[in-house]
């Protein structure tokens, strides 16, 4: 999602992991190293899960395409 600023230029929002990384750095700078480390770990886990979702979606897309191909082949055989 984009937000437009006063100059009508699109400004992109940071992702949740980016925000958490920034928040972690702020916490560490404020002397809260343990809290910062926990937040960094959460950001890393979110990235890992986003990558996993992307991989699973790609697998689902491939399976759907293969099913469509199989359906087309079966219909071609039946219609002969």
N, CA, C and O atoms as a GROMACS GRO file, in nm:
protein
  320
    1UNK      N    1   0.084  -0.117   0.000
    1UNK     CA    2   0.000   0.000   0.000
    1UNK      C    3   0.088   0.123   0.000
    1UNK      O    4   0.187   0.129   0.074
    2UNK      N    5   0.055   0.220  -0.081
    2UNK     CA    6   0.130   0.344  -0.088
    2UNK      C    7   0.054   0.458  -0.024
    2UNK      O    8  -0.070   0.459  -0.022
    3UNK      N    9   0.129   0.552   0.028
    3UNK     CA   10   0.072   0.673   0.085
    3UNK      C   11   0.125   0.789   0.002
    3UNK      O   12   0.243   0.791  -0.032
    4UNK      N   13   0.041   0.884  -0.030
    4UNK     CA   14   0.089   0.998  -0.106
    4UNK      C   15   0.121   1.111  -0.010
    4UNK      O   16   0.044   1.139   0.081
    5UNK      N   17   0.238   1.176  -0.031
    5UNK     CA   18   0.275   1.289   0.052
    5UNK      C   19   0.223   1.417  -0.010
    5UNK      O   20   0.149   1.413  -0.109
    6UNK      N   21   0.262   1.531   0.046
    6UNK     CA   22   0.210   1.660   0.000
    6UNK      C   23   0.248   1.688  -0.145
    6UNK      O   24   0.176   1.761  -0.213
    7UNK      N   25   0.357   1.634  -0.193
    7UNK     CA   26   0.401   1.657  -0.330
    7UNK      C   27   0.339   1.556  -0.426
    7UNK      O   28   0.380   1.549  -0.542
    8UNK      N   29   0.244   1.480  -0.381
    8UNK     CA   30   0.176   1.374  -0.457
    8UNK      C   31   0.272   1.269  -0.510
    8UNK      O   32   0.242   1.201  -0.608
    9UNK      N   33   0.387   1.255  -0.447
    9UNK     CA   34   0.480   1.149  -0.480
    9UNK      C   35   0.446   1.028  -0.395
    9UNK      O   36   0.424   1.043  -0.274
   10UNK      N   37   0.439   0.907  -0.454
   10UNK     CA   38   0.408   0.790  -0.372
   10UNK      C   39   0.519   0.762  -0.272
   10UNK      O   40   0.637   0.765  -0.306
   11UNK      N   41   0.480   0.736  -0.150
   11UNK     CA   42   0.575   0.699  -0.045
   11UNK      C   43   0.542   0.556  -0.004
   11UNK      O   44   0.430   0.528   0.038
   12UNK      N   45   0.637   0.469  -0.013
   12UNK     CA   46   0.610   0.330   0.020
   12UNK      C   47   0.621   0.309   0.169
   12UNK      O   48   0.704   0.372   0.236
   13UNK      N   49   0.540   0.222   0.220
   13UNK     CA   50   0.546   0.185   0.361
   13UNK      C   51   0.650   0.077   0.380
   13UNK      O   52   0.675  -0.004   0.290
   14UNK      N   53   0.709   0.077   0.499
   14UNK     CA   54   0.802  -0.031   0.528
   14UNK      C   55   0.725  -0.156   0.565
   14UNK      O   56   0.611  -0.151   0.611
   15UNK      N   57   0.790  -0.269   0.543
   15UNK     CA   58   0.727  -0.396   0.578
   15UNK      C   59   0.731  -0.413   0.729
   15UNK      O   60   0.802  -0.341   0.799
   16UNK      N   61   0.656  -0.509   0.779
   16UNK     CA   62   0.657  -0.536   0.922
   16UNK      C   63   0.797  -0.574   0.971
   16UNK      O   64   0.840  -0.521   1.073
   17UNK      N   65   0.869  -0.663   0.901
   17UNK     CA   66   1.005  -0.694   0.947
   17UNK      C   67   1.097  -0.572   0.948
   17UNK      O   68   1.180  -0.557   1.038
   18UNK      N   69   1.082  -0.484   0.848
   18UNK     CA   70   1.164  -0.361   0.846
   18UNK      C   71   1.132  -0.274   0.966
   18UNK      O   72   1.221  -0.221   1.032
   19UNK      N   73   1.003  -0.259   0.995
   19UNK     CA   74   0.962  -0.181   1.111
   19UNK      C   75   1.018  -0.241   1.240
   19UNK      O   76   1.070  -0.170   1.326
   20UNK      N   77   1.008  -0.374   1.251
   20UNK     CA   78   1.057  -0.439   1.372
   20UNK      C   79   1.209  -0.426   1.386
   20UNK      O   80   1.260  -0.410   1.496
   21UNK      N   81   1.280  -0.431   1.274
   21UNK     CA   82   1.425  -0.410   1.280
   21UNK      C   83   1.458  -0.271   1.332
   21UNK      O   84   1.547  -0.253   1.414
   22UNK      N   85   1.384  -0.173   1.282
   22UNK     CA   86   1.405  -0.035   1.327
   22UNK      C   87   1.370  -0.021   1.476
   22UNK      O   88   1.443   0.044   1.551
   23UNK      N   89   1.260  -0.081   1.516
   23UNK     CA   90   1.219  -0.078   1.656
   23UNK      C   91   1.323  -0.147   1.745
   23UNK      O   92   1.354  -0.098   1.854
   24UNK      N   93   1.377  -0.259   1.698
   24UNK     CA   94   1.480  -0.331   1.775
   24UNK      C   95   1.602  -0.245   1.792
   24UNK      O   96   1.659  -0.239   1.902
   25UNK      N   97   1.644  -0.178   1.686
   25UNK     CA   98   1.761  -0.090   1.696
   25UNK      C   99   1.737   0.021   1.798
   25UNK      O  100   1.827   0.056   1.875
   26UNK      N  101   1.616   0.076   1.798
   26UNK     CA  102   1.582   0.180   1.896
   26UNK      C  103   1.589   0.126   2.038
   26UNK      O  104   1.638   0.193   2.129
   27UNK      N  105   1.539   0.004   2.057
   27UNK     CA  106   1.539  -0.056   2.190
   27UNK      C  107   1.683  -0.083   2.238
   27UNK      O  108   1.717  -0.058   2.353
   28UNK      N  109   1.764  -0.133   2.147
   28UNK     CA  110   1.905  -0.160   2.182
   28UNK      C  111   1.977  -0.030   2.215
   28UNK      O  112   2.054  -0.023   2.311
   29UNK      N  113   1.951   0.072   2.135
   29UNK     CA  114   2.012   0.203   2.160
   29UNK      C  115   1.969   0.260   2.295
   29UNK      O  116   2.045   0.332   2.359
   30UNK      N  117   1.848   0.228   2.337
   30UNK     CA  118   1.795   0.277   2.464
   30UNK      C  119   1.843   0.192   2.582
   30UNK      O  120   1.803   0.216   2.696
   31UNK      N  121   1.928   0.093   2.555
   31UNK     CA  122   1.981   0.010   2.662
   31UNK      C  123   1.898  -0.113   2.693
   31UNK      O  124   1.921  -0.179   2.794
   32UNK      N  125   1.805  -0.144   2.609
   32UNK     CA  126   1.719  -0.261   2.629
   32UNK      C  127   1.759  -0.371   2.530
   32UNK      O  128   1.683  -0.407   2.440
   33UNK      N  129   1.879  -0.422   2.549
   33UNK     CA  130   1.936  -0.519   2.455
   33UNK      C  131   1.852  -0.645   2.444
   33UNK      O  132   1.831  -0.696   2.333
   34UNK      N  133   1.803  -0.697   2.554
   34UNK     CA  134   1.725  -0.821   2.551
   34UNK      C  135   1.595  -0.801   2.474
   34UNK      O  136   1.556  -0.886   2.394
   35UNK      N  137   1.529  -0.690   2.498
   35UNK     CA  138   1.406  -0.659   2.426
   35UNK      C  139   1.434  -0.642   2.277
   35UNK      O  140   1.360  -0.691   2.192
   36UNK      N  141   1.542  -0.571   2.246
   36UNK     CA  142   1.582  -0.551   2.107
   36UNK      C  143   1.611  -0.683   2.038
   36UNK      O  144   1.573  -0.703   1.923
   37UNK      N  145   1.678  -0.773   2.108
   37UNK     CA  146   1.709  -0.904   2.050
   37UNK      C  147   1.582  -0.984   2.024
   37UNK      O  148   1.570  -1.051   1.921
   38UNK      N  149   1.487  -0.977   2.116
   38UNK     CA  150   1.359  -1.047   2.097
   38UNK      C  151   1.284  -0.992   1.976
   38UNK      O  152   1.226  -1.068   1.898
   39UNK      N  153   1.286  -0.860   1.961
   39UNK     CA  154   1.217  -0.799   1.847
   39UNK      C  155   1.286  -0.837   1.717
   39UNK      O  156   1.219  -0.865   1.618
   40UNK      N  157   1.421  -0.839   1.716
   40UNK     CA  158   1.494  -0.882   1.596
   40UNK      C  159   1.460  -1.026   1.561
   40UNK      O  160   1.446  -1.060   1.444
   41UNK      N  161   1.448  -1.110   1.662
   41UNK     CA  162   1.413  -1.250   1.639
   41UNK      C  163   1.273  -1.261   1.579
   41UNK      O  164   1.249  -1.343   1.491
   42UNK      N  165   1.181  -1.178   1.627
   42UNK     CA  166   1.045  -1.177   1.572
   42UNK      C  167   1.047  -1.135   1.425
   42UNK      O  168   0.977  -1.194   1.343
   43UNK      N  169   1.127  -1.034   1.392
   43UNK     CA  170   1.138  -0.989   1.253
   43UNK      C  171   1.194  -1.101   1.165
   43UNK      O  172   1.145  -1.123   1.054
   44UNK      N  173   1.294  -1.170   1.214
   44UNK     CA  174   1.353  -1.281   1.138
   44UNK      C  175   1.251  -1.393   1.116
   44UNK      O  176   1.245  -1.452   1.008
   45UNK      N  177   1.173  -1.422   1.218
   45UNK     CA  178   1.070  -1.528   1.206
   45UNK      C  179   0.962  -1.487   1.106
   45UNK      O  180   0.915  -1.571   1.029
   46UNK      N  181   0.922  -1.362   1.106
   46UNK     CA  182   0.823  -1.314   1.010
   46UNK      C  183   0.877  -1.328   0.868
   46UNK      O  184   0.806  -1.372   0.778
   47UNK      N  185   1.004  -1.291   0.847
   47UNK     CA  186   1.065  -1.307   0.715
   47UNK      C  187   1.066  -1.455   0.674
   47UNK      O  188   1.032  -1.488   0.560
   48UNK      N  189   1.104  -1.542   0.766
   48UNK     CA  190   1.107  -1.685   0.737
   48UNK      C  191   0.969  -1.735   0.697
   48UNK      O  192   0.956  -1.810   0.600
   49UNK      N  193   0.867  -1.694   0.770
   49UNK     CA  194   0.731  -1.737   0.741
   49UNK      C  195   0.680  -1.680   0.609
   49UNK      O  196   0.611  -1.749   0.534
   50UNK      N  197   0.714  -1.555   0.580
   50UNK     CA  198   0.675  -1.496   0.451
   50UNK      C  199   0.739  -1.574   0.336
   50UNK      O  200   0.674  -1.600   0.234
   51UNK      N  201   0.864  -1.610   0.351
   51UNK     CA  202   0.932  -1.689   0.248
   51UNK      C  203   0.867  -1.825   0.232
   51UNK      O  204   0.853  -1.874   0.120
   52UNK      N  205   0.828  -1.886   0.341
   52UNK     CA  206   0.762  -2.017   0.337
   52UNK      C  207   0.627  -2.008   0.266
   52UNK      O  208   0.593  -2.094   0.185
   53UNK      N  209   0.552  -1.904   0.297
   53UNK     CA  210   0.422  -1.884   0.232
   53UNK      C  211   0.441  -1.868   0.082
   53UNK      O  212   0.365  -1.924   0.002
   54UNK      N  213   0.541  -1.791   0.043
   54UNK     CA  214   0.569  -1.770  -0.099
   54UNK      C  215   0.603  -1.903  -0.166
   54UNK      O  216   0.554  -1.932  -0.275
   55UNK      N  217   0.686  -1.983  -0.101
   55UNK     CA  218   0.724  -2.113  -0.156
   55UNK      C  219   0.603  -2.205  -0.168
   55UNK      O  220   0.586  -2.273  -0.269
   56UNK      N  221   0.519  -2.207  -0.067
   56UNK     CA  222   0.399  -2.291  -0.072
   56UNK      C  223   0.302  -2.244  -0.180
   56UNK      O  224   0.240  -2.326  -0.247
   57UNK      N  225   0.291  -2.114  -0.196
   57UNK     CA  226   0.202  -2.061  -0.300
   57UNK      C  227   0.253  -2.100  -0.437
   57UNK      O  228   0.175  -2.135  -0.525
   58UNK      N  229   0.385  -2.094  -0.456
   58UNK     CA  230   0.443  -2.135  -0.584
   58UNK      C  231   0.414  -2.282  -0.611
   58UNK      O  232   0.381  -2.320  -0.723
   59UNK      N  233   0.427  -2.364  -0.508
   59UNK     CA  234   0.397  -2.506  -0.523
   59UNK      C  235   0.252  -2.530  -0.557
   59UNK      O  236   0.220  -2.616  -0.639
   60UNK      N  237   0.164  -2.456  -0.496
   60UNK     CA  238   0.020  -2.467  -0.525
   60UNK      C  239  -0.009  -2.424  -0.668
   60UNK      O  240  -0.089  -2.488  -0.737
   61UNK      N  241   0.055  -2.317  -0.712
   61UNK     CA  242   0.035  -2.271  -0.850
   61UNK      C  243   0.080  -2.378  -0.950
   61UNK      O  244   0.012  -2.402  -1.050
   62UNK      N  245   0.193  -2.441  -0.924
   62UNK     CA  246   0.244  -2.546  -1.013
   62UNK      C  247   0.147  -2.665  -1.014
   62UNK      O  248   0.116  -2.719  -1.120
   63UNK      N  249   0.100  -2.704  -0.897
   63UNK     CA  250   0.005  -2.816  -0.888
   63UNK      C  251  -0.124  -2.784  -0.963
   63UNK      O  252  -0.179  -2.870  -1.031
   64UNK      N  253  -0.172  -2.663  -0.951
   64UNK     CA  254  -0.294  -2.622  -1.023
   64UNK      C  255  -0.273  -2.631  -1.174
   64UNK      O  256  -0.360  -2.677  -1.248
   65UNK      N  257  -0.155  -2.585  -1.219
   65UNK     CA  258  -0.126  -2.591  -1.363
   65UNK      C  259  -0.119  -2.736  -1.411
   65UNK      O  260  -0.170  -2.768  -1.518
   66UNK      N  261  -0.055  -2.821  -1.333
   66UNK     CA  262  -0.047  -2.962  -1.370
   66UNK      C  263  -0.184  -3.027  -1.374
   66UNK      O  264  -0.212  -3.108  -1.462
   67UNK      N  265  -0.270  -2.992  -1.281
   67UNK     CA  266  -0.406  -3.045  -1.280
   67UNK      C  267  -0.483  -2.998  -1.404
   67UNK      O  268  -0.556  -3.076  -1.465
   68UNK      N  269  -0.466  -2.872  -1.439
   68UNK     CA  270  -0.529  -2.821  -1.561
   68UNK      C  271  -0.480  -2.896  -1.684
   68UNK      O  272  -0.558  -2.930  -1.772
   69UNK      N  273  -0.349  -2.921  -1.690
   69UNK     CA  274  -0.292  -2.994  -1.804
   69UNK      C  275  -0.347  -3.136  -1.811
   69UNK      O  276  -0.380  -3.186  -1.918
   70UNK      N  277  -0.358  -3.200  -1.695
   70UNK     CA  278  -0.412  -3.335  -1.690
   70UNK      C  279  -0.558  -3.337  -1.733
   70UNK      O  280  -0.600  -3.425  -1.808
   71UNK      N  281  -0.634  -3.241  -1.686
   71UNK     CA  282  -0.775  -3.232  -1.725
   71UNK      C  283  -0.789  -3.215  -1.875
   71UNK      O  284  -0.873  -3.279  -1.938
   72UNK      N  285  -0.706  -3.128  -1.933
   72UNK     CA  286  -0.710  -3.108  -2.078
   72UNK      C  287  -0.677  -3.237  -2.153
   72UNK      O  288  -0.741  -3.269  -2.253
   73UNK      N  289  -0.577  -3.309  -2.105
   73UNK     CA  290  -0.537  -3.435  -2.169
   73UNK      C  291  -0.649  -3.538  -2.160
   73UNK      O  292  -0.677  -3.607  -2.258
   74UNK      N  293  -0.712  -3.549  -2.045
   74UNK     CA  294  -0.821  -3.646  -2.028
   74UNK      C  295  -0.939  -3.610  -2.119
   74UNK      O  296  -0.997  -3.698  -2.184
   75UNK      N  297  -0.973  -3.484  -2.124
   75UNK     CA  298  -1.083  -3.442  -2.212
   75UNK      C  299  -1.050  -3.469  -2.359
   75UNK      O  300  -1.139  -3.506  -2.436
   76UNK      N  301  -0.924  -3.450  -2.397
   76UNK     CA  302  -0.884  -3.477  -2.536
   76UNK      C  303  -0.899  -3.624  -2.568
   76UNK      O  304  -0.942  -3.659  -2.678
   77UNK      N  305  -0.863  -3.711  -2.473
   77UNK     CA  306  -0.875  -3.856  -2.495
   77UNK      C  307  -1.022  -3.896  -2.502
   77UNK      O  308  -1.060  -3.976  -2.587
   78UNK      N  309  -1.103  -3.841  -2.414
   78UNK     CA  310  -1.245  -3.876  -2.411
   78UNK      C  311  -1.316  -3.831  -2.538
   78UNK      O  312  -1.402  -3.902  -2.588
   79UNK      N  313  -1.281  -3.715  -2.590
   79UNK     CA  314  -1.351  -3.661  -2.706
   79UNK      C  315  -1.309  -3.727  -2.837
   79UNK      O  316  -1.368  -3.698  -2.941
   80UNK      N  317  -1.209  -3.813  -2.836
   80UNK     CA  318  -1.169  -3.883  -2.959
   80UNK      C  319  -1.262  -3.993  -2.995
   80UNK      O  320  -1.242  -4.061  -3.096
   0.00000   0.00000   0.00000
